[in-house]
Amino acid sequence: MRLSVIVFFLLAVVTAVPTAGKKVLAHYMPWYAAKPVSSAWGWHWTMNHFNPDVISNGQRQIASQFYPSIGPYDSSDPVVLEYHVLLMKLAGIDGVIVDWYGSQNYNDYPFVNTATLRLFEATQRAGLNFSICYEDQTIKNLINGGQIPASQAITRAQQDVLQLQQRYFTNSLYLRHDNKPTLFTFGPQYFTNNPAWHPWESIFSVLTTNPCFVTLDNLHNLAVAHGAFAWPPMWKASGGVLSIASLNSYLTSFENAGAGWGITAAMAVPEFHDIYAEAGLGYTYGRLYPYSGQTFSNTLARALTNASELVQITTWNDFGEGTIIEPTAQFGYQYLGIMQNLRRRFLDATFACTTNDLHLARRLYDLRKQYSGNAGMQANLDVVFAAIVSNQLARAYSLLDAFELGPTTAVRNAGFEAYAGTADGAFPKNWTRIQKAWWAGLPTTHSGTGAVMCSGSGDWGSLRQTFYNSDLLGHYMAASVWGMIPASAVISNDWSGAVLALEDIRGATLASTNFIAASAPKDTWIKGTLFVPVNGTSVDMVLQAASSPAWSDFQGQVFFDDADMTIVIPEAALGTVLLVGGLLAWRRR
């Protein structure tokens, strides 16, 4: 049986045809309340059965077959939301479709509403798309709970869609189709199609522009619906198991029906393994097995290569139903790694992120938590976030290395260490020297002892070294370096020499000097020095072989040697000058 399943999978992949430009979005649940961010554990972690305050083997007891890598979290926690959107960005996911329950003050709907707004803020920072999946069962629950009479149903729904228009629809990152904001609905479950009652026309009548309305697949017969989305067909399970044959049969039917619609959102699903029976709810929807990641890999490949306009991953984090691609203790980054590989194969051959890069999001998350309440460090970590979302991963690695190691109080005086053909000098106590740098340009190494050569064509060649210490603020820093144009160098007319600069963590220049002019003599060592006040906890020393304009060709070469960083402590405080000296360590990008 297992062999036949694998063959079926492989046939699905072999017959696929790549489709460029398709967006991939993850269905996102913003409904998890957790201590200590919230005052109590929410229903979706407990289901009135499990107690997350009980810890066994290092894990809290939660209502799920799976355990999130960061533990059970609060959906309104900005640090968690940042972690999630960074994982999506690094995995090649284009955005989220958020399960939303309206704006009414009932059940946990206010919490979900707030968490949705915070998630939207996080996705905007990361440059991800965003869309809403409206749960119209909210109205049914309000009526059944005695909160409103049935006569007010449409009015309340109008209030909900007006809030969506005000907060989300006009944003440039809100998902649009045919120049209309998309609005998904999980159903509808209350405002169903009735020939004598056309509720959605009335609901949308208060909007400036009607949305592109997308329903569940089997409810597409609404007059106002533009299309539909697929969802795991657990109703096709037999003997408690949804077979791969039944799943593929459903997907084929969905694709055939969707050929006549205005929009379809194909489905990629990792598995289905709910907790409802164990929670005492008296039912289960059955099991869709993951088959070591093949279920996700092949439904995603199919969704990426069929005629659908969108791909929806079901889901990012529905822990109750076990349809999760968010990293967990059970499968780690497996599903995000599959997403990366298939994006590279079918959507963007230049997509370069790997599973190793996914860990950047977790490292930033851990530091956010470690330095909670430390405004200065949080500002530094904002720069790491910006580096990741702008794909400056080498800079993010360098800064995270610095902040994780932290300012050391140990005396480091172990002499010189060989590092990538150069050497890194000893440094005194209270300093952290980060042995990472990166180039923009075409670097090579000089065969001479301890020298670094910067040359290339195109943009500037540059070498950067990050220094981090929490005691930098308010002091002065001196930087010096020796540079030389070798006698054999061929210098183009537009080459403008070599620059030494000090930059703060955000890349703003504190000071700079063009210490080697374009007309400087060859084969002569020239020293560049800077002395500036420090306004943060991290300073970058930058060496550049410059050309003007930046994109012009140059064939200049510069050797750099004896790069020193000195922090000057006021004599009244320590009565000394601490020196961080030695040659800059470097690493090719």
Residue pairs with C-beta under 8 A, 6 or more apart in sequence:
2 291
5 244
5 291
5 294
6 291
6 294
8 244
8 245
8 248
9 244
9 291
9 294
9 297
9 298
12 248
12 298
12 301
12 302
13 297
13 298
13 301
13 302
16 301
16 302
16 304
16 305
16 306
16 346
17 305
18 304
18 305
18 345
18 346
18 347
19 304
19 305
19 306
19 307
19 346
19 347
20 346
20 347
20 348
21 347
22 304
22 308
22 309
22 310
22 311
22 347
23 94
23 95
23 129
23 175
23 310
23 311
24 92
24 93
24 94
24 268
24 304
24 310
24 311
24 313
24 339
24 343
24 347
25 93
25 94
25 95
25 96
25 97
25 129
25 131
25 175
25 265
25 310
25 311
25 312
25 313
26 88
26 93
26 95
26 96
26 97
26 312
26 313
26 315
26 316
26 325
27 96
27 97
27 99
27 133
27 312
27 313
27 314
27 315
27 316
27 318
28 84
28 96
28 97
28 98
28 99
28 119
28 315
28 316
28 317
29 44
29 75
29 99
29 315
29 316
29 317
29 318
29 319
30 75
30 98
30 99
30 100
30 112
30 115
30 116
30 119
31 42
31 44
31 75
31 99
31 108
31 111
31 112
31 115
32 42
32 44
32 45
32 72
32 73
32 74
32 75
32 317
32 319
33 40
33 41
33 42
33 44
33 45
33 74
33 75
33 76
33 108
33 111
34 41
34 42
34 45
34 52
34 72
34 73
34 74
34 77
35 41
35 52
35 53
35 74
37 73
37 74
37 76
37 77
38 74
38 76
38 111
41 51
41 52
41 53
41 72
42 108
42 111
43 108
44 63
44 319
44 320
45 52
45 62
45 63
45 72
45 319
46 52
46 62
46 63
47 63
47 275
47 276
47 279
47 280
47 281
47 320
48 279
48 280
49 63
49 278
49 279
49 280
50 61
50 62
50 63
50 279
51 61
52 60
52 61
52 62
52 72
53 60
53 61
54 60
54 61
55 61
59 67
59 71
59 329
60 71
60 72
62 72
62 319
63 275
63 279
63 319
63 320
64 275
64 319
64 320
64 322
65 273
65 274
65 275
65 322
66 273
66 319
66 322
66 324
66 328
66 329
66 330
66 331
67 328
67 329
67 330
68 317
68 319
68 326
68 327
68 328
68 329
69 326
69 327
69 328
69 329
69 332
69 362
70 80
70 83
70 362
70 365
73 80
74 80
75 81
75 111
75 112
75 115
75 119
76 111
76 114
76 115
76 118
78 118
78 121
78 122
79 365
79 368
79 369
80 365
81 118
81 119
81 121
81 122
82 122
82 125
82 364
82 365
82 368
82 385
83 361
83 362
83 364
83 365
84 119
84 122
84 316
84 317
84 326
85 119
85 122
85 123
85 125
85 126
85 128
86 126
86 360
86 361
86 364
86 385
86 388
86 389
87 326
87 327
87 336
87 358
87 361
88 95
88 96
88 126
88 128
88 316
89 126
89 127
89 128
89 388
89 389
90 336
90 340
90 353
90 357
90 358
90 360
90 361
90 388
91 336
91 339
91 340
91 343
91 353
91 358
92 339
92 340
92 343
92 344
92 347
92 348
92 351
92 353
93 128
93 313
93 339
94 128
94 129
95 123
95 128
95 129
95 130
95 131
95 173
95 175
96 119
96 123
96 128
96 129
96 130
96 131
96 316
97 131
97 132
97 133
97 175
97 184
97 312
98 116
98 119
98 120
98 130
98 131
98 132
98 133
99 112
99 133
99 135
99 186
100 112
100 113
100 116
100 132
100 133
100 134
100 135
101 107
101 108
101 109
101 112
101 113
101 135
101 138
102 109
102 113
102 134
102 135
102 138
102 139
102 156
102 157
102 159
102 160
103 109
103 113
103 159
103 160
103 163
104 138
104 142
104 147
104 156
104 160
106 138
106 141
106 142
106 145
106 147
107 141
107 145
109 138
116 132
117 167
119 130
120 130
120 167
120 168
120 171
123 129
123 130
123 173
124 130
124 171
124 173
125 385
125 389
126 389
127 173
127 389
128 173
129 173
129 174
129 175
130 168
130 171
130 173
130 174
130 175
131 174
131 175
131 181
131 182
131 183
131 184
132 164
132 168
132 183
132 184
133 184
133 185
133 186
134 160
134 161
134 164
134 183
134 184
134 185
134 186
135 185
135 186
135 187
135 189
136 157
136 185
136 186
136 187
136 188
136 189
136 190
136 191
137 186
137 187
137 189
137 190
138 160
139 148
139 153
139 156
139 157
139 190
139 191
140 189
140 190
142 148
142 156
143 149
143 150
143 153
148 156
153 190
153 191
153 199
154 199
154 202
154 203
157 191
157 199
157 203
158 202
158 203
158 205
158 206
161 183
161 203
161 204
161 206
161 207
161 211
162 206
162 207
164 181
164 183
165 181
165 207
165 208
168 174
168 181
169 181
169 207
169 209
169 211
170 181
174 181
174 182
175 181
175 182
176 182
176 212
177 212
177 226
177 262
177 263
177 309
178 212
178 226
178 262
178 263
180 209
180 210
180 211
180 212
181 209
181 211
181 212
182 211
182 212
182 214
182 263
183 211
183 212
183 213
183 214
184 214
184 215
184 229
184 265
185 213
185 214
185 215
185 216
186 216
187 215
187 216
187 219
188 200
188 215
188 219
188 222
191 199
191 200
191 203
192 219
192 222
193 219
193 221
193 222
193 223
198 223
198 224
200 213
200 222
200 223
200 224
201 223
201 224
204 210
204 211
204 213
204 224
210 224
212 226
212 227
212 262
212 263
213 222
213 224
213 225
213 226
214 225
214 226
214 227
214 228
214 229
214 263
214 265
215 222
215 225
215 227
215 228
215 229
216 228
216 229
216 231
217 228
217 229
217 230
217 231
217 254
217 257
219 225
219 228
220 227
220 228
220 257
220 261
226 261
226 262
226 263
227 258
227 261
227 262
227 263
227 264
227 265
227 309
228 254
228 257
228 258
228 261
228 264
228 265
229 264
229 265
229 266
229 267
229 310
229 312
230 250
230 251
230 254
230 264
230 265
230 266
230 267
230 312
230 314
231 267
231 314
232 242
232 247
232 267
232 269
232 272
232 288
232 314
232 323
233 242
233 246
233 247
233 250
234 242
234 272
234 285
234 286
234 288
236 242
236 246
236 247
236 249
236 250
237 246
237 285
237 286
237 287
237 288
238 246
240 284
240 286
240 287
241 286
241 287
241 288
241 289
242 272
242 286
242 287
242 288
244 291
244 295
247 288
247 295
247 299
251 266
251 267
251 299
251 302
254 264
254 266
254 267
255 264
255 266
255 306
255 307
255 308
258 264
258 307
258 308
259 307
263 309
263 310
264 307
264 308
264 309
264 310
265 308
265 309
265 310
265 311
265 312
266 302
266 303
266 306
266 308
266 310
266 311
266 312
267 299
267 303
267 311
267 312
267 313
267 314
268 296
268 299
268 300
268 302
268 303
268 311
268 312
268 313
268 314
269 288
269 295
269 296
269 299
269 313
269 314
269 323
270 290
270 293
270 295
270 296
270 323
270 324
270 325
270 335
271 287
271 288
271 289
271 290
271 295
271 296
271 322
271 323
272 285
272 286
272 287
272 288
272 321
272 322
272 323
273 287
273 288
273 321
273 322
274 284
274 285
274 320
274 321
274 322
275 319
275 320
275 321
275 322
276 282
276 283
276 284
276 285
276 320
277 283
277 284
285 321
288 295
289 295
290 296
290 331
293 331
293 334
293 335
293 338
296 325
296 335
296 338
297 338
297 342
300 311
300 313
300 338
300 339
300 342
301 342
301 345
301 346
303 311
304 311
304 342
304 346
304 347
305 346
313 325
313 339
314 323
315 321
315 323
315 324
315 325
316 324
316 325
316 326
317 324
317 326
318 324
324 335
325 335
325 336
325 339
327 333
327 336
327 358
327 362
333 355
333 358
333 359
336 355
336 358
337 354
337 355
337 358
340 351
340 353
340 354
340 355
343 351
344 351
353 393
357 393
360 388
360 393
360 396
360 397
360 400
361 388
363 400
363 404
364 381
364 384
364 385
364 388
364 400
367 377
367 381
367 384
367 400
367 403
367 404
368 378
368 381
371 377
371 378
371 381
376 470
376 473
376 536
376 537
377 403
377 537
379 505
380 399
380 403
380 505
380 536
380 537
380 538
381 403
383 399
383 505
383 506
384 396
384 399
384 400
384 403
387 393
387 395
387 396
387 399
388 396
394 436
394 438
394 589
395 438
397 436
398 434
398 436
398 437
398 438
398 464
398 466
399 466
399 468
399 505
399 538
401 434
401 436
402 432
402 434
402 466
402 467
402 468
402 538
403 468
405 432
405 434
405 468
406 432
406 470
407 430
407 431
407 432
407 468
407 469
407 470
407 471
408 429
408 430
408 431
408 432
409 429
409 430
410 429
411 428
411 429
412 426
412 427
412 428
412 429
412 431
412 433
413 426
413 427
413 428
414 426
415 426
416 423
416 424
416 425
416 426
416 582
417 423
417 424
419 435
419 585
420 445
420 585
420 586
420 587
420 588
421 445
422 445
422 450
422 451
422 452
422 583
422 584
422 585
422 586
423 450
423 582
423 583
423 585
424 433
424 435
424 582
424 583
424 584
424 585
425 580
425 581
425 582
425 583
426 581
426 582
427 433
427 580
427 581
427 582
428 578
428 579
428 580
430 469
430 471
430 578
431 467
431 469
431 567
431 578
431 580
432 467
432 468
432 469
433 467
433 580
434 465
434 466
434 467
434 468
435 585
435 587
436 466
436 585
436 587
437 463
437 464
437 465
437 466
437 584
437 585
437 586
437 587
438 464
438 587
438 588
438 589
439 454
439 461
439 462
439 463
439 586
439 588
439 589
440 459
440 460
440 461
440 462
440 589
441 454
441 455
441 456
441 457
441 458
441 459
441 460
441 461
441 462
441 545
442 455
442 456
442 457
442 458
442 461
443 453
443 454
443 455
443 456
443 461
443 463
443 586
443 588
444 453
444 455
445 452
445 453
446 452
446 453
446 559
448 559
450 561
450 583
451 559
451 560
451 561
452 463
452 543
452 559
452 560
452 561
452 583
452 584
452 586
453 557
453 558
453 559
453 560
454 461
454 462
454 463
454 498
454 543
454 544
454 545
454 557
454 558
454 560
455 461
455 545
455 555
455 556
455 557
455 558
456 545
456 554
457 553
457 554
457 555
458 551
458 553
459 550
459 551
460 544
460 545
460 546
460 547
460 550
461 544
461 545
462 542
462 543
462 544
462 545
463 542
463 543
463 544
463 560
463 584
463 586
464 540
464 541
464 542
464 543
465 540
465 541
465 563
465 565
465 584
465 585
466 538
466 539
466 540
467 538
467 539
467 540
467 541
467 565
467 580
468 537
468 538
469 537
469 567
470 537
472 534
472 536
472 537
472 538
472 539
472 567
473 534
473 535
473 536
473 537
474 533
474 534
475 533
475 534
475 567
475 568
475 569
475 570
476 531
476 532
476 533
476 534
476 567
476 568
477 502
477 530
477 531
477 532
477 533
477 534
477 539
477 565
477 566
477 567
477 568
478 529
478 530
478 531
478 564
478 565
478 566
478 567
478 568
479 500
479 502
479 529
479 530
479 531
479 541
479 563
479 564
479 565
479 566
480 500
480 527
480 528
480 529
480 530
480 562
480 563
480 564
480 566
481 500
481 515
481 527
481 528
481 543
481 560
481 561
481 562
481 563
481 564
482 525
482 526
482 527
482 528
482 560
482 561
482 562
483 498
483 500
483 515
483 516
483 525
483 526
483 527
483 528
483 543
483 558
483 559
483 560
483 561
484 522
484 523
484 524
484 525
484 526
484 558
484 559
484 561
485 491
485 516
485 520
485 521
485 522
485 523
485 524
485 556
485 557
485 558
485 559
486 522
486 523
486 557
486 559
487 522
487 523
488 557
489 522
489 555
489 556
489 557
490 555
490 556
491 518
491 554
491 555
491 556
492 547
492 552
492 553
492 554
492 555
492 556
494 547
494 548
494 549
494 552
494 553
494 554
495 518
495 545
495 546
495 547
495 554
495 555
495 556
496 514
496 517
496 518
496 546
496 547
496 548
497 514
497 515
497 516
497 517
497 518
497 520
497 545
497 546
498 514
498 515
498 516
498 528
498 543
498 544
498 545
498 546
498 558
498 560
499 512
499 513
499 514
499 515
499 542
499 543
499 544
499 546
500 512
500 513
500 515
500 528
500 529
500 530
500 541
500 542
500 543
501 509
501 510
501 511
501 512
501 513
501 530
501 541
501 542
501 544
502 509
502 510
502 511
502 512
502 530
502 532
502 539
502 540
502 541
502 542
503 509
503 510
503 539
503 540
503 542
504 510
504 535
504 536
504 538
504 539
504 540
505 536
505 537
505 538
505 539
505 540
507 540
510 532
510 533
510 534
510 535
510 539
511 530
511 531
511 532
512 530
513 528
513 529
513 530
514 546
515 526
515 527
515 528
515 529
516 526
516 528
516 558
520 526
525 561
531 568
534 567
539 565
541 563
541 565
541 584
543 560
543 563
543 584
545 554
545 556
545 557
545 558
547 553
547 554
547 556
560 584
561 583
562 583
563 582
563 583
563 584
564 579
564 580
564 581
564 582
565 580
565 581
566 577
566 578
566 579
566 580
566 581
567 577
567 578
567 580
568 577
569 576
569 577
569 578
